[in-house]
Amino acid sequence: MYNLYIMQQPSTLARTQIYLTQSQQVRLADASRRAAVTKSELIRLAVDQFLDQQATTSPASKAQRLAGLAGLWADRDDMADPGAYVRTLRMPRF
């Protein structure tokens, strides 16, 4: 069955290997049976959904999110001198 499926679309698929938790394996197998499609097809659909969501972020929306972060820690008393704060954090390691 695997060979038949792959041979139908040889130039459009690239083989890859991923590691899933046991729980993910079980859930994926259940979803595959319910949807009557291969686990590979479900993974491809999930990857497409994820990548489509990532692609919708425009440079303008990124800039707007970054602008919203400006002054985020302005009210913190422990960061009057950011350099000293960073040195204190690093002190145990260096």
PDB file of N, CA, C and O in Angstrom:
ATOM      1  N   MET A   1       0.820  -1.178   0.000  1.00  0.00           N
ATOM      2  CA  MET A   1       0.000   0.000   0.000  1.00  0.00           C
ATOM      3  C   MET A   1       0.874   1.256   0.000  1.00  0.00           C
ATOM      4  O   MET A   1       0.614   2.197  -0.750  1.00  0.00           O
ATOM      5  N   TYR A   2       1.903   1.267   0.836  1.00  0.00           N
ATOM      6  CA  TYR A   2       2.796   2.425   0.924  1.00  0.00           C
ATOM      7  C   TYR A   2       3.420   2.721  -0.437  1.00  0.00           C
ATOM      8  O   TYR A   2       3.407   3.868  -0.885  1.00  0.00           O
ATOM      9  N   ASN A   3       3.961   1.714  -1.090  1.00  0.00           N
ATOM     10  CA  ASN A   3       4.604   1.914  -2.386  1.00  0.00           C
ATOM     11  C   ASN A   3       3.628   2.439  -3.432  1.00  0.00           C
ATOM     12  O   ASN A   3       3.971   3.312  -4.229  1.00  0.00           O
ATOM     13  N   LEU A   4       2.415   1.905  -3.426  1.00  0.00           N
ATOM     14  CA  LEU A   4       1.408   2.379  -4.368  1.00  0.00           C
ATOM     15  C   LEU A   4       1.106   3.860  -4.148  1.00  0.00           C
ATOM     16  O   LEU A   4       1.014   4.629  -5.105  1.00  0.00           O
ATOM     17  N   TYR A   5       0.955   4.243  -2.918  1.00  0.00           N
ATOM     18  CA  TYR A   5       0.634   5.635  -2.567  1.00  0.00           C
ATOM     19  C   TYR A   5       1.765   6.577  -2.984  1.00  0.00           C
ATOM     20  O   TYR A   5       1.522   7.625  -3.581  1.00  0.00           O
ATOM     21  N   ILE A   6       2.979   6.200  -2.670  1.00  0.00           N
ATOM     22  CA  ILE A   6       4.133   7.037  -2.991  1.00  0.00           C
ATOM     23  C   ILE A   6       4.358   7.095  -4.493  1.00  0.00           C
ATOM     24  O   ILE A   6       4.710   8.150  -5.021  1.00  0.00           O
ATOM     25  N   MET A   7       4.166   6.011  -5.172  1.00  0.00           N
ATOM     26  CA  MET A   7       4.403   5.976  -6.614  1.00  0.00           C
ATOM     27  C   MET A   7       3.397   6.826  -7.388  1.00  0.00           C
ATOM     28  O   MET A   7       3.665   7.226  -8.520  1.00  0.00           O
ATOM     29  N   GLN A   8       2.246   7.101  -6.786  1.00  0.00           N
ATOM     30  CA  GLN A   8       1.254   7.941  -7.452  1.00  0.00           C
ATOM     31  C   GLN A   8       1.699   9.407  -7.508  1.00  0.00           C
ATOM     32  O   GLN A   8       1.298  10.144  -8.409  1.00  0.00           O
ATOM     33  N   GLN A   9       2.522   9.827  -6.553  1.00  0.00           N
ATOM     34  CA  GLN A   9       2.939  11.226  -6.470  1.00  0.00           C
ATOM     35  C   GLN A   9       4.445  11.319  -6.232  1.00  0.00           C
ATOM     36  O   GLN A   9       4.865  11.989  -5.288  1.00  0.00           O
ATOM     37  N   PRO A  10       5.265  10.675  -7.047  1.00  0.00           N
ATOM     38  CA  PRO A  10       6.690  10.585  -6.728  1.00  0.00           C
ATOM     39  C   PRO A  10       7.429  11.913  -6.721  1.00  0.00           C
ATOM     40  O   PRO A  10       8.352  12.094  -5.926  1.00  0.00           O
ATOM     41  N   SER A  11       7.052  12.836  -7.576  1.00  0.00           N
ATOM     42  CA  SER A  11       7.828  14.073  -7.652  1.00  0.00           C
ATOM     43  C   SER A  11       7.342  15.143  -6.689  1.00  0.00           C
ATOM     44  O   SER A  11       8.019  16.155  -6.506  1.00  0.00           O
ATOM     45  N   THR A  12       6.187  14.943  -6.070  1.00  0.00           N
ATOM     46  CA  THR A  12       5.643  15.982  -5.200  1.00  0.00           C
ATOM     47  C   THR A  12       5.921  15.743  -3.724  1.00  0.00           C
ATOM     48  O   THR A  12       5.678  16.630  -2.906  1.00  0.00           O
ATOM     49  N   LEU A  13       6.413  14.595  -3.371  1.00  0.00           N
ATOM     50  CA  LEU A  13       6.650  14.276  -1.973  1.00  0.00           C
ATOM     51  C   LEU A  13       8.138  14.109  -1.695  1.00  0.00           C
ATOM     52  O   LEU A  13       8.874  13.522  -2.489  1.00  0.00           O
ATOM     53  N   ALA A  14       8.562  14.636  -0.555  1.00  0.00           N
ATOM     54  CA  ALA A  14       9.933  14.442  -0.100  1.00  0.00           C
ATOM     55  C   ALA A  14       9.870  13.742   1.252  1.00  0.00           C
ATOM     56  O   ALA A  14       9.141  14.169   2.148  1.00  0.00           O
ATOM     57  N   ARG A  15      10.615  12.695   1.390  1.00  0.00           N
ATOM     58  CA  ARG A  15      10.587  11.916   2.628  1.00  0.00           C
ATOM     59  C   ARG A  15      11.299  12.671   3.740  1.00  0.00           C
ATOM     60  O   ARG A  15      12.347  13.283   3.531  1.00  0.00           O
ATOM     61  N   THR A  16      10.699  12.612   4.934  1.00  0.00           N
ATOM     62  CA  THR A  16      11.322  13.199   6.116  1.00  0.00           C
ATOM     63  C   THR A  16      11.019  12.307   7.307  1.00  0.00           C
ATOM     64  O   THR A  16      10.163  11.425   7.238  1.00  0.00           O
ATOM     65  N   GLN A  17      11.725  12.544   8.389  1.00  0.00           N
ATOM     66  CA  GLN A  17      11.539  11.728   9.582  1.00  0.00           C
ATOM     67  C   GLN A  17      11.309  12.659  10.754  1.00  0.00           C
ATOM     68  O   GLN A  17      12.037  13.638  10.920  1.00  0.00           O
ATOM     69  N   ILE A  18      10.303  12.366  11.570  1.00  0.00           N
ATOM     70  CA  ILE A  18      10.032  13.161  12.763  1.00  0.00           C
ATOM     71  C   ILE A  18       9.873  12.237  13.958  1.00  0.00           C
ATOM     72  O   ILE A  18       9.617  11.043  13.802  1.00  0.00           O
ATOM     73  N   TYR A  19      10.025  12.789  15.137  1.00  0.00           N
ATOM     74  CA  TYR A  19       9.811  12.044  16.372  1.00  0.00           C
ATOM     75  C   TYR A  19       8.563  12.576  17.041  1.00  0.00           C
ATOM     76  O   TYR A  19       8.421  13.784  17.231  1.00  0.00           O
ATOM     77  N   LEU A  20       7.651  11.678  17.402  1.00  0.00           N
ATOM     78  CA  LEU A  20       6.431  12.033  18.101  1.00  0.00           C
ATOM     79  C   LEU A  20       6.412  11.319  19.441  1.00  0.00           C
ATOM     80  O   LEU A  20       7.006  10.252  19.596  1.00  0.00           O
ATOM     81  N   THR A  21       5.728  11.913  20.404  1.00  0.00           N
ATOM     82  CA  THR A  21       5.553  11.220  21.677  1.00  0.00           C
ATOM     83  C   THR A  21       4.602  10.053  21.473  1.00  0.00           C
ATOM     84  O   THR A  21       3.905   9.981  20.461  1.00  0.00           O
ATOM     85  N   GLN A  22       4.574   9.152  22.424  1.00  0.00           N
ATOM     86  CA  GLN A  22       3.671   8.004  22.326  1.00  0.00           C
ATOM     87  C   GLN A  22       2.225   8.493  22.272  1.00  0.00           C
ATOM     88  O   GLN A  22       1.417   7.956  21.514  1.00  0.00           O
ATOM     89  N   SER A  23       1.902   9.487  23.055  1.00  0.00           N
ATOM     90  CA  SER A  23       0.552  10.049  23.066  1.00  0.00           C
ATOM     91  C   SER A  23       0.192  10.640  21.705  1.00  0.00           C
ATOM     92  O   SER A  23      -0.922  10.446  21.218  1.00  0.00           O
ATOM     93  N   GLN A  24       1.125  11.354  21.097  1.00  0.00           N
ATOM     94  CA  GLN A  24       0.884  11.924  19.776  1.00  0.00           C
ATOM     95  C   GLN A  24       0.674  10.824  18.733  1.00  0.00           C
ATOM     96  O   GLN A  24      -0.175  10.946  17.850  1.00  0.00           O
ATOM     97  N   GLN A  25       1.453   9.760  18.847  1.00  0.00           N
ATOM     98  CA  GLN A  25       1.310   8.626  17.920  1.00  0.00           C
ATOM     99  C   GLN A  25      -0.097   8.035  18.005  1.00  0.00           C
ATOM    100  O   GLN A  25      -0.740   7.786  16.985  1.00  0.00           O
ATOM    101  N   VAL A  26      -0.562   7.816  19.226  1.00  0.00           N
ATOM    102  CA  VAL A  26      -1.883   7.217  19.430  1.00  0.00           C
ATOM    103  C   VAL A  26      -2.970   8.150  18.905  1.00  0.00           C
ATOM    104  O   VAL A  26      -3.874   7.717  18.190  1.00  0.00           O
ATOM    105  N   ARG A  27      -2.880   9.424  19.259  1.00  0.00           N
ATOM    106  CA  ARG A  27      -3.893  10.384  18.812  1.00  0.00           C
ATOM    107  C   ARG A  27      -3.890  10.524  17.288  1.00  0.00           C
ATOM    108  O   ARG A  27      -4.948  10.632  16.669  1.00  0.00           O
ATOM    109  N   LEU A  28      -2.702  10.520  16.692  1.00  0.00           N
ATOM    110  CA  LEU A  28      -2.597  10.631  15.239  1.00  0.00           C
ATOM    111  C   LEU A  28      -3.185   9.395  14.555  1.00  0.00           C
ATOM    112  O   LEU A  28      -3.874   9.512  13.542  1.00  0.00           O
ATOM    113  N   ALA A  29      -2.917   8.229  15.102  1.00  0.00           N
ATOM    114  CA  ALA A  29      -3.470   6.993  14.532  1.00  0.00           C
ATOM    115  C   ALA A  29      -4.995   7.004  14.627  1.00  0.00           C
ATOM    116  O   ALA A  29      -5.680   6.617  13.679  1.00  0.00           O
ATOM    117  N   ASP A  30      -5.526   7.443  15.761  1.00  0.00           N
ATOM    118  CA  ASP A  30      -6.984   7.525  15.914  1.00  0.00           C
ATOM    119  C   ASP A  30      -7.589   8.506  14.908  1.00  0.00           C
ATOM    120  O   ASP A  30      -8.594   8.205  14.265  1.00  0.00           O
ATOM    121  N   ALA A  31      -6.967   9.682  14.778  1.00  0.00           N
ATOM    122  CA  ALA A  31      -7.469  10.680  13.829  1.00  0.00           C
ATOM    123  C   ALA A  31      -7.372  10.166  12.399  1.00  0.00           C
ATOM    124  O   ALA A  31      -8.244  10.441  11.575  1.00  0.00           O
ATOM    125  N   SER A  32      -6.327   9.431  12.109  1.00  0.00           N
ATOM    126  CA  SER A  32      -6.140   8.869  10.769  1.00  0.00           C
ATOM    127  C   SER A  32      -7.263   7.883  10.438  1.00  0.00           C
ATOM    128  O   SER A  32      -7.810   7.904   9.335  1.00  0.00           O
ATOM    129  N   ARG A  33      -7.599   7.026  11.393  1.00  0.00           N
ATOM    130  CA  ARG A  33      -8.678   6.064  11.180  1.00  0.00           C
ATOM    131  C   ARG A  33     -10.026   6.775  11.005  1.00  0.00           C
ATOM    132  O   ARG A  33     -10.809   6.428  10.121  1.00  0.00           O
ATOM    133  N   ARG A  34     -10.285   7.776  11.859  1.00  0.00           N
ATOM    134  CA  ARG A  34     -11.553   8.506  11.771  1.00  0.00           C
ATOM    135  C   ARG A  34     -11.702   9.231  10.433  1.00  0.00           C
ATOM    136  O   ARG A  34     -12.780   9.231   9.840  1.00  0.00           O
ATOM    137  N   ALA A  35     -10.618   9.846   9.961  1.00  0.00           N
ATOM    138  CA  ALA A  35     -10.665  10.625   8.717  1.00  0.00           C
ATOM    139  C   ALA A  35     -10.444   9.761   7.477  1.00  0.00           C
ATOM    140  O   ALA A  35     -10.629  10.227   6.352  1.00  0.00           O
ATOM    141  N   ALA A  36     -10.052   8.517   7.678  1.00  0.00           N
ATOM    142  CA  ALA A  36      -9.781   7.581   6.576  1.00  0.00           C
ATOM    143  C   ALA A  36      -8.711   8.124   5.632  1.00  0.00           C
ATOM    144  O   ALA A  36      -8.828   8.025   4.410  1.00  0.00           O
ATOM    145  N   VAL A  37      -7.664   8.699   6.228  1.00  0.00           N
ATOM    146  CA  VAL A  37      -6.492   9.159   5.468  1.00  0.00           C
ATOM    147  C   VAL A  37      -5.246   8.690   6.210  1.00  0.00           C
ATOM    148  O   VAL A  37      -5.315   8.277   7.368  1.00  0.00           O
ATOM    149  N   THR A  38      -4.122   8.760   5.536  1.00  0.00           N
ATOM    150  CA  THR A  38      -2.874   8.321   6.170  1.00  0.00           C
ATOM    151  C   THR A  38      -2.423   9.331   7.223  1.00  0.00           C
ATOM    152  O   THR A  38      -2.811  10.499   7.203  1.00  0.00           O
ATOM    153  N   LYS A  39      -1.596   8.844   8.138  1.00  0.00           N
ATOM    154  CA  LYS A  39      -1.008   9.756   9.134  1.00  0.00           C
ATOM    155  C   LYS A  39      -0.168  10.816   8.437  1.00  0.00           C
ATOM    156  O   LYS A  39      -0.143  11.972   8.861  1.00  0.00           O
ATOM    157  N   SER A  40       0.516  10.427   7.373  1.00  0.00           N
ATOM    158  CA  SER A  40       1.331  11.385   6.622  1.00  0.00           C
ATOM    159  C   SER A  40       0.478  12.528   6.081  1.00  0.00           C
ATOM    160  O   SER A  40       0.880  13.690   6.130  1.00  0.00           O
ATOM    161  N   GLU A  41      -0.689  12.191   5.569  1.00  0.00           N
ATOM    162  CA  GLU A  41      -1.582  13.228   5.034  1.00  0.00           C
ATOM    163  C   GLU A  41      -2.022  14.184   6.137  1.00  0.00           C
ATOM    164  O   GLU A  41      -2.063  15.396   5.925  1.00  0.00           O
ATOM    165  N   LEU A  42      -2.350  13.650   7.312  1.00  0.00           N
ATOM    166  CA  LEU A  42      -2.734  14.507   8.428  1.00  0.00           C
ATOM    167  C   LEU A  42      -1.586  15.424   8.845  1.00  0.00           C
ATOM    168  O   LEU A  42      -1.802  16.596   9.153  1.00  0.00           O
ATOM    169  N   ILE A  43      -0.376  14.891   8.852  1.00  0.00           N
ATOM    170  CA  ILE A  43       0.791  15.711   9.216  1.00  0.00           C
ATOM    171  C   ILE A  43       1.001  16.801   8.177  1.00  0.00           C
ATOM    172  O   ILE A  43       1.278  17.946   8.533  1.00  0.00           O
ATOM    173  N   ARG A  44       0.872  16.462   6.887  1.00  0.00           N
ATOM    174  CA  ARG A  44       1.026  17.485   5.834  1.00  0.00           C
ATOM    175  C   ARG A  44      -0.019  18.583   5.985  1.00  0.00           C
ATOM    176  O   ARG A  44       0.296  19.762   5.824  1.00  0.00           O
ATOM    177  N   LEU A  45      -1.261  18.210   6.291  1.00  0.00           N
ATOM    178  CA  LEU A  45      -2.318  19.203   6.499  1.00  0.00           C
ATOM    179  C   LEU A  45      -1.996  20.105   7.688  1.00  0.00           C
ATOM    180  O   LEU A  45      -2.193  21.318   7.619  1.00  0.00           O
ATOM    181  N   ALA A  46      -1.505  19.520   8.772  1.00  0.00           N
ATOM    182  CA  ALA A  46      -1.157  20.310   9.957  1.00  0.00           C
ATOM    183  C   ALA A  46      -0.008  21.266   9.666  1.00  0.00           C
ATOM    184  O   ALA A  46      -0.020  22.414  10.110  1.00  0.00           O
ATOM    185  N   VAL A  47       0.985  20.790   8.921  1.00  0.00           N
ATOM    186  CA  VAL A  47       2.114  21.651   8.556  1.00  0.00           C
ATOM    187  C   VAL A  47       1.633  22.804   7.687  1.00  0.00           C
ATOM    188  O   VAL A  47       2.043  23.947   7.890  1.00  0.00           O
ATOM    189  N   ASP A  48       0.766  22.514   6.724  1.00  0.00           N
ATOM    190  CA  ASP A  48       0.220  23.572   5.870  1.00  0.00           C
ATOM    191  C   ASP A  48      -0.533  24.613   6.691  1.00  0.00           C
ATOM    192  O   ASP A  48      -0.363  25.814   6.483  1.00  0.00           O
ATOM    193  N   GLN A  49      -1.370  24.153   7.628  1.00  0.00           N
ATOM    194  CA  GLN A  49      -2.119  25.093   8.471  1.00  0.00           C
ATOM    195  C   GLN A  49      -1.170  25.976   9.270  1.00  0.00           C
ATOM    196  O   GLN A  49      -1.362  27.190   9.346  1.00  0.00           O
ATOM    197  N   PHE A  50      -0.150  25.373   9.862  1.00  0.00           N
ATOM    198  CA  PHE A  50       0.820  26.126  10.653  1.00  0.00           C
ATOM    199  C   PHE A  50       1.544  27.157   9.795  1.00  0.00           C
ATOM    200  O   PHE A  50       1.668  28.318  10.185  1.00  0.00           O
ATOM    201  N   LEU A  51       2.017  26.736   8.635  1.00  0.00           N
ATOM    202  CA  LEU A  51       2.761  27.641   7.767  1.00  0.00           C
ATOM    203  C   LEU A  51       1.878  28.751   7.210  1.00  0.00           C
ATOM    204  O   LEU A  51       2.343  29.878   7.041  1.00  0.00           O
ATOM    205  N   ASP A  52       0.616  28.455   6.923  1.00  0.00           N
ATOM    206  CA  ASP A  52      -0.304  29.487   6.460  1.00  0.00           C
ATOM    207  C   ASP A  52      -0.516  30.553   7.528  1.00  0.00           C
ATOM    208  O   ASP A  52      -0.610  31.739   7.214  1.00  0.00           O
ATOM    209  N   GLN A  53      -0.590  30.137   8.779  1.00  0.00           N
ATOM    210  CA  GLN A  53      -0.746  31.095   9.875  1.00  0.00           C
ATOM    211  C   GLN A  53       0.499  31.960  10.016  1.00  0.00           C
ATOM    212  O   GLN A  53       0.398  33.152  10.306  1.00  0.00           O
ATOM    213  N   GLN A  54       1.659  31.371   9.814  1.00  0.00           N
ATOM    214  CA  GLN A  54       2.908  32.124   9.934  1.00  0.00           C
ATOM    215  C   GLN A  54       3.030  33.146   8.816  1.00  0.00           C
ATOM    216  O   GLN A  54       3.527  34.250   9.037  1.00  0.00           O
ATOM    217  N   ALA A  55       2.584  32.792   7.626  1.00  0.00           N
ATOM    218  CA  ALA A  55       2.741  33.654   6.460  1.00  0.00           C
ATOM    219  C   ALA A  55       1.851  34.890   6.529  1.00  0.00           C
ATOM    220  O   ALA A  55       2.103  35.863   5.819  1.00  0.00           O
ATOM    221  N   THR A  56       0.816  34.874   7.369  1.00  0.00           N
ATOM    222  CA  THR A  56      -0.097  36.008   7.427  1.00  0.00           C
ATOM    223  C   THR A  56       0.467  37.175   8.225  1.00  0.00           C
ATOM    224  O   THR A  56      -0.131  38.251   8.239  1.00  0.00           O
ATOM    225  N   THR A  57       1.581  36.993   8.874  1.00  0.00           N
ATOM    226  CA  THR A  57       2.178  38.064   9.652  1.00  0.00           C
ATOM    227  C   THR A  57       2.938  39.000   8.723  1.00  0.00           C
ATOM    228  O   THR A  57       3.939  38.623   8.115  1.00  0.00           O
ATOM    229  N   SER A  58       2.445  40.217   8.629  1.00  0.00           N
ATOM    230  CA  SER A  58       3.080  41.201   7.750  1.00  0.00           C
ATOM    231  C   SER A  58       4.141  41.981   8.520  1.00  0.00           C
ATOM    232  O   SER A  58       4.105  42.011   9.750  1.00  0.00           O
ATOM    233  N   PRO A  59       5.073  42.604   7.829  1.00  0.00           N
ATOM    234  CA  PRO A  59       6.068  43.434   8.501  1.00  0.00           C
ATOM    235  C   PRO A  59       5.421  44.548   9.333  1.00  0.00           C
ATOM    236  O   PRO A  59       5.927  44.902  10.398  1.00  0.00           O
ATOM    237  N   ALA A  60       4.315  45.093   8.853  1.00  0.00           N
ATOM    238  CA  ALA A  60       3.635  46.157   9.600  1.00  0.00           C
ATOM    239  C   ALA A  60       3.080  45.635  10.921  1.00  0.00           C
ATOM    240  O   ALA A  60       3.164  46.313  11.944  1.00  0.00           O
ATOM    241  N   SER A  61       2.504  44.413  10.900  1.00  0.00           N
ATOM    242  CA  SER A  61       1.966  43.868  12.145  1.00  0.00           C
ATOM    243  C   SER A  61       3.085  43.496  13.111  1.00  0.00           C
ATOM    244  O   SER A  61       2.917  43.610  14.325  1.00  0.00           O
ATOM    245  N   LYS A  62       4.226  43.052  12.586  1.00  0.00           N
ATOM    246  CA  LYS A  62       5.377  42.779  13.453  1.00  0.00           C
ATOM    247  C   LYS A  62       5.850  44.063  14.121  1.00  0.00           C
ATOM    248  O   LYS A  62       6.129  44.083  15.320  1.00  0.00           O
ATOM    249  N   ALA A  63       5.938  45.137  13.336  1.00  0.00           N
ATOM    250  CA  ALA A  63       6.376  46.430  13.877  1.00  0.00           C
ATOM    251  C   ALA A  63       5.401  46.922  14.934  1.00  0.00           C
ATOM    252  O   ALA A  63       5.816  47.487  15.946  1.00  0.00           O
ATOM    253  N   GLN A  64       4.118  46.714  14.712  1.00  0.00           N
ATOM    254  CA  GLN A  64       3.109  47.140  15.678  1.00  0.00           C
ATOM    255  C   GLN A  64       3.240  46.352  16.983  1.00  0.00           C
ATOM    256  O   GLN A  64       3.126  46.925  18.066  1.00  0.00           O
ATOM    257  N   ARG A  65       3.478  45.047  16.884  1.00  0.00           N
ATOM    258  CA  ARG A  65       3.674  44.249  18.098  1.00  0.00           C
ATOM    259  C   ARG A  65       4.921  44.688  18.850  1.00  0.00           C
ATOM    260  O   ARG A  65       4.908  44.776  20.078  1.00  0.00           O
ATOM    261  N   LEU A  66       5.997  44.963  18.121  1.00  0.00           N
ATOM    262  CA  LEU A  66       7.228  45.412  18.769  1.00  0.00           C
ATOM    263  C   LEU A  66       7.036  46.768  19.437  1.00  0.00           C
ATOM    264  O   LEU A  66       7.544  46.995  20.535  1.00  0.00           O
ATOM    265  N   ALA A  67       6.309  47.664  18.789  1.00  0.00           N
ATOM    266  CA  ALA A  67       6.047  48.979  19.374  1.00  0.00           C
ATOM    267  C   ALA A  67       5.255  48.837  20.677  1.00  0.00           C
ATOM    268  O   ALA A  67       5.439  49.620  21.608  1.00  0.00           O
ATOM    269  N   GLY A  68       4.379  47.840  20.736  1.00  0.00           N
ATOM    270  CA  GLY A  68       3.610  47.595  21.953  1.00  0.00           C
ATOM    271  C   GLY A  68       4.461  47.110  23.110  1.00  0.00           C
ATOM    272  O   GLY A  68       4.039  47.192  24.264  1.00  0.00           O
ATOM    273  N   LEU A  69       5.648  46.608  22.822  1.00  0.00           N
ATOM    274  CA  LEU A  69       6.551  46.135  23.871  1.00  0.00           C
ATOM    275  C   LEU A  69       7.393  47.259  24.483  1.00  0.00           C
ATOM    276  O   LEU A  69       7.946  47.109  25.572  1.00  0.00           O
ATOM    277  N   ALA A  70       7.480  48.377  23.774  1.00  0.00           N
ATOM    278  CA  ALA A  70       8.305  49.490  24.256  1.00  0.00           C
ATOM    279  C   ALA A  70       7.803  49.937  25.631  1.00  0.00           C
ATOM    280  O   ALA A  70       6.617  50.213  25.816  1.00  0.00           O
ATOM    281  N   GLY A  71       8.718  50.001  26.578  1.00  0.00           N
ATOM    282  CA  GLY A  71       8.377  50.438  27.928  1.00  0.00           C
ATOM    283  C   GLY A  71       7.688  49.384  28.766  1.00  0.00           C
ATOM    284  O   GLY A  71       7.138  49.696  29.822  1.00  0.00           O
ATOM    285  N   LEU A  72       7.708  48.154  28.318  1.00  0.00           N
ATOM    286  CA  LEU A  72       7.009  47.078  29.007  1.00  0.00           C
ATOM    287  C   LEU A  72       7.451  46.944  30.470  1.00  0.00           C
ATOM    288  O   LEU A  72       6.632  46.680  31.351  1.00  0.00           O
ATOM    289  N   TRP A  73       8.737  47.126  30.715  1.00  0.00           N
ATOM    290  CA  TRP A  73       9.258  46.982  32.075  1.00  0.00           C
ATOM    291  C   TRP A  73       9.595  48.328  32.704  1.00  0.00           C
ATOM    292  O   TRP A  73      10.409  48.387  33.625  1.00  0.00           O
ATOM    293  N   ALA A  74       8.998  49.385  32.234  1.00  0.00           N
ATOM    294  CA  ALA A  74       9.332  50.728  32.719  1.00  0.00           C
ATOM    295  C   ALA A  74       9.069  50.892  34.208  1.00  0.00           C
ATOM    296  O   ALA A  74       9.752  51.682  34.860  1.00  0.00           O
ATOM    297  N   ASP A  75       8.125  50.187  34.756  1.00  0.00           N
ATOM    298  CA  ASP A  75       7.771  50.343  36.171  1.00  0.00           C
ATOM    299  C   ASP A  75       8.543  49.424  37.102  1.00  0.00           C
ATOM    300  O   ASP A  75       8.264  49.388  38.301  1.00  0.00           O
ATOM    301  N   ARG A  76       9.492  48.693  36.584  1.00  0.00           N
ATOM    302  CA  ARG A  76      10.261  47.783  37.448  1.00  0.00           C
ATOM    303  C   ARG A  76      11.339  48.556  38.196  1.00  0.00           C
ATOM    304  O   ARG A  76      12.080  49.341  37.603  1.00  0.00           O
ATOM    305  N   ASP A  77      11.418  48.328  39.496  1.00  0.00           N
ATOM    306  CA  ASP A  77      12.415  48.999  40.338  1.00  0.00           C
ATOM    307  C   ASP A  77      13.772  48.312  40.291  1.00  0.00           C
ATOM    308  O   ASP A  77      14.789  48.943  40.580  1.00  0.00           O
ATOM    309  N   ASP A  78      13.809  47.044  39.938  1.00  0.00           N
ATOM    310  CA  ASP A  78      15.050  46.285  39.975  1.00  0.00           C
ATOM    311  C   ASP A  78      15.881  46.457  38.711  1.00  0.00           C
ATOM    312  O   ASP A  78      16.912  45.801  38.566  1.00  0.00           O
ATOM    313  N   MET A  79      15.459  47.323  37.793  1.00  0.00           N
ATOM    314  CA  MET A  79      16.179  47.457  36.539  1.00  0.00           C
ATOM    315  C   MET A  79      16.587  48.909  36.266  1.00  0.00           C
ATOM    316  O   MET A  79      16.591  49.348  35.116  1.00  0.00           O
ATOM    317  N   ALA A  80      16.926  49.641  37.308  1.00  0.00           N
ATOM    318  CA  ALA A  80      17.354  51.027  37.109  1.00  0.00           C
ATOM    319  C   ALA A  80      18.617  51.070  36.246  1.00  0.00           C
ATOM    320  O   ALA A  80      18.770  51.947  35.395  1.00  0.00           O
ATOM    321  N   ASP A  81      19.517  50.110  36.477  1.00  0.00           N
ATOM    322  CA  ASP A  81      20.740  50.002  35.674  1.00  0.00           C
ATOM    323  C   ASP A  81      20.705  48.651  34.967  1.00  0.00           C
ATOM    324  O   ASP A  81      21.078  47.641  35.564  1.00  0.00           O
ATOM    325  N   PRO A  82      20.265  48.607  33.708  1.00  0.00           N
ATOM    326  CA  PRO A  82      20.145  47.317  33.013  1.00  0.00           C
ATOM    327  C   PRO A  82      21.459  46.542  32.940  1.00  0.00           C
ATOM    328  O   PRO A  82      21.457  45.314  33.029  1.00  0.00           O
ATOM    329  N   GLY A  83      22.567  47.237  32.780  1.00  0.00           N
ATOM    330  CA  GLY A  83      23.860  46.555  32.718  1.00  0.00           C
ATOM    331  C   GLY A  83      24.160  45.822  34.012  1.00  0.00           C
ATOM    332  O   GLY A  83      24.608  44.675  33.990  1.00  0.00           O
ATOM    333  N   ALA A  84      23.917  46.479  35.144  1.00  0.00           N
ATOM    334  CA  ALA A  84      24.139  45.844  36.449  1.00  0.00           C
ATOM    335  C   ALA A  84      23.200  44.659  36.639  1.00  0.00           C
ATOM    336  O   ALA A  84      23.593  43.634  37.194  1.00  0.00           O
ATOM    337  N   TYR A  85      21.975  44.797  36.183  1.00  0.00           N
ATOM    338  CA  TYR A  85      21.007  43.716  36.299  1.00  0.00           C
ATOM    339  C   TYR A  85      21.491  42.484  35.532  1.00  0.00           C
ATOM    340  O   TYR A  85      21.429  41.368  36.047  1.00  0.00           O
ATOM    341  N   VAL A  86      21.968  42.683  34.315  1.00  0.00           N
ATOM    342  CA  VAL A  86      22.449  41.565  33.501  1.00  0.00           C
ATOM    343  C   VAL A  86      23.691  40.943  34.130  1.00  0.00           C
ATOM    344  O   VAL A  86      23.824  39.720  34.165  1.00  0.00           O
ATOM    345  N   ARG A  87      24.596  41.777  34.625  1.00  0.00           N
ATOM    346  CA  ARG A  87      25.796  41.234  35.281  1.00  0.00           C
ATOM    347  C   ARG A  87      25.418  40.392  36.495  1.00  0.00           C
ATOM    348  O   ARG A  87      26.041  39.361  36.750  1.00  0.00           O
ATOM    349  N   THR A  88      24.414  40.816  37.239  1.00  0.00           N
ATOM    350  CA  THR A  88      23.948  40.047  38.412  1.00  0.00           C
ATOM    351  C   THR A  88      23.385  38.697  37.974  1.00  0.00           C
ATOM    352  O   THR A  88      23.619  37.679  38.625  1.00  0.00           O
ATOM    353  N   LEU A  89      22.655  38.696  36.885  1.00  0.00           N
ATOM    354  CA  LEU A  89      22.108  37.434  36.389  1.00  0.00           C
ATOM    355  C   LEU A  89      23.209  36.478  35.933  1.00  0.00           C
ATOM    356  O   LEU A  89      23.114  35.266  36.131  1.00  0.00           O
ATOM    357  N   ARG A  90      24.237  37.027  35.329  1.00  0.00           N
ATOM    358  CA  ARG A  90      25.315  36.204  34.776  1.00  0.00           C
ATOM    359  C   ARG A  90      26.362  35.789  35.822  1.00  0.00           C
ATOM    360  O   ARG A  90      27.127  34.853  35.592  1.00  0.00           O
ATOM    361  N   MET A  91      26.396  36.467  36.943  1.00  0.00           N
ATOM    362  CA  MET A  91      27.449  36.259  37.929  1.00  0.00           C
ATOM    363  C   MET A  91      27.642  34.789  38.325  1.00  0.00           C
ATOM    364  O   MET A  91      28.783  34.330  38.379  1.00  0.00           O
ATOM    365  N   PRO A  92      26.587  34.046  38.599  1.00  0.00           N
ATOM    366  CA  PRO A  92      26.828  32.634  38.989  1.00  0.00           C
ATOM    367  C   PRO A  92      27.500  31.793  37.910  1.00  0.00           C
ATOM    368  O   PRO A  92      28.127  30.781  38.226  1.00  0.00           O
ATOM    369  N   ARG A  93      27.384  32.187  36.646  1.00  0.00           N
ATOM    370  CA  ARG A  93      27.956  31.397  35.556  1.00  0.00           C
ATOM    371  C   ARG A  93      29.372  31.830  35.214  1.00  0.00           C
ATOM    372  O   ARG A  93      30.151  31.011  34.727  1.00  0.00           O
ATOM    373  N   PHE A  94      29.731  33.078  35.449  1.00  0.00           N
ATOM    374  CA  PHE A  94      31.026  33.576  34.997  1.00  0.00           C
ATOM    375  C   PHE A  94      31.914  33.988  36.135  1.00  0.00           C
ATOM    376  O   PHE A  94      33.041  34.430  35.910  1.00  0.00           O
TER     377      PHE A  94
END
